[in-house]
Amino acid sequence: MNYKIVKILLLSSFFIIANAANIAYVSKAAPGDTATAGVGKEWPTTRFTVNSTEECAIDNLTGLMWPRNGNLLGAGSWGSASTSGTAQNLVAEMNSNPSATGYHLCGYSDWRLPNINELLSLFNYSATNGNQANWLNGTEIFSDVQGSEYWSSTSYSGSGGGAWFVNMATGLTGAYTDLTGGYSVWPVRGGK
């Protein structure tokens, strides 16, 4: 066996594996849509940048801004912006009520509930343990990201209606038709 060829193959494999960690995977266009899933664009050298208040992080891959505390607003049911304790109400209060948690966080009043693709955009599919919450918490950028379901703003139009969620530990997505459950709320700003 030619050792020079083996050496070249081993070096090539090393570079492919080393580069795999720098590839962002495009989230699915819709839950269950495997036709559009695939490799996305390369990650920037610095994936997340902490803003000057040190309370928010900018994702240099997507341009979205996230609170560094993944559990800043806690949990809420689905509901509407006018119903106290709902996901939409927690975010609306953050934008308008001076006594609310996160009021004008990082100087902004245009926070909103992320859509399902925006939540999935935070994932690192090459994370060793596969637990996205652990990976995000381990970046030293984010803290208190829950390893459970987070509400998205994406509505579910199937039988009975509902809303889509993302499990931040497993990466699984699904739709709840029972909108009374208390699931985590992680606001975002920017993009669309």
Residue pairs with C-beta under 8 A, 6 or more apart in sequence:
20 126
21 126
22 42
22 43
23 39
23 40
23 42
23 43
23 126
24 40
24 41
24 42
24 43
24 61
24 121
24 124
25 37
25 38
25 39
25 40
25 123
25 125
26 36
26 37
26 38
26 39
26 40
27 37
27 116
27 117
27 120
27 121
27 123
28 34
28 36
28 37
28 117
28 120
29 36
29 117
31 116
31 164
31 173
31 174
31 175
41 61
43 61
44 60
44 61
46 60
47 59
47 60
47 61
47 139
48 57
48 58
48 59
48 60
48 139
48 141
48 142
49 57
49 58
49 60
50 56
50 57
50 58
50 68
50 141
51 57
51 58
51 65
51 106
53 106
53 107
54 68
55 67
55 68
55 69
55 105
55 106
56 65
56 66
56 67
56 68
56 105
56 106
57 65
57 66
57 67
57 68
57 141
57 142
58 64
58 65
59 65
59 66
59 121
59 122
61 121
62 118
62 121
62 191
63 190
63 191
64 114
64 118
64 121
64 188
64 189
64 190
64 191
65 106
65 108
65 188
65 189
65 190
66 122
66 142
66 186
66 187
66 188
67 102
67 105
67 106
67 186
67 187
68 141
68 142
68 143
69 142
69 143
69 144
70 133
70 136
70 137
70 142
70 143
70 144
70 145
70 146
70 168
70 184
70 186
71 144
71 145
71 146
71 184
71 186
72 101
72 102
72 105
72 144
72 186
72 187
73 90
73 91
73 94
73 101
73 102
73 185
73 186
73 187
74 90
74 101
74 184
74 185
75 182
75 183
75 184
75 185
76 85
76 86
76 87
76 89
76 90
76 151
76 182
76 183
76 185
77 85
77 86
77 87
77 179
77 180
77 181
77 182
77 183
78 86
78 87
78 88
78 151
78 162
78 163
78 176
78 179
78 180
79 85
79 86
79 87
79 88
79 89
79 179
80 86
80 88
80 89
81 88
81 89
81 91
81 92
82 89
82 92
83 89
87 113
87 151
87 183
87 185
88 113
90 100
90 101
90 185
90 187
91 111
91 112
91 113
91 185
91 187
93 100
93 101
93 103
94 100
94 101
94 102
94 103
94 104
94 105
94 111
94 187
95 104
95 109
95 110
95 111
96 109
97 103
102 111
102 187
105 111
105 187
108 189
110 189
111 187
111 188
111 189
112 153
112 187
112 188
112 189
113 151
113 152
113 153
113 185
113 187
113 188
114 152
114 153
114 186
114 187
114 188
115 152
115 153
115 154
116 152
116 154
116 164
116 166
116 173
117 154
118 152
118 188
118 191
119 150
119 152
119 166
119 168
119 186
120 166
120 171
120 173
122 132
122 136
123 132
123 135
123 171
124 132
124 135
125 171
127 134
127 135
129 135
130 170
130 171
131 147
131 169
131 170
132 145
132 168
132 169
132 170
132 171
133 145
133 146
133 147
133 148
133 168
133 169
134 147
134 169
136 142
136 145
136 168
137 143
137 144
137 145
145 168
145 186
146 168
146 184
147 167
147 168
147 169
148 167
148 168
148 169
148 183
148 184
149 165
149 166
149 167
149 168
149 183
149 184
150 165
150 166
150 167
150 168
150 183
150 184
150 185
150 186
151 163
151 165
151 183
151 184
151 185
152 163
152 164
152 165
152 166
153 163
154 163
154 164
155 161
155 162
155 163
155 164
156 162
156 163
156 164
156 175
156 176
156 177
158 175
158 177
159 177
160 177
161 177
162 175
162 176
162 177
162 178
162 179
163 175
163 176
163 179
164 173
164 174
164 175
165 173
165 174
165 175
165 176
165 183
166 172
166 173
167 173
167 174
168 184
176 183
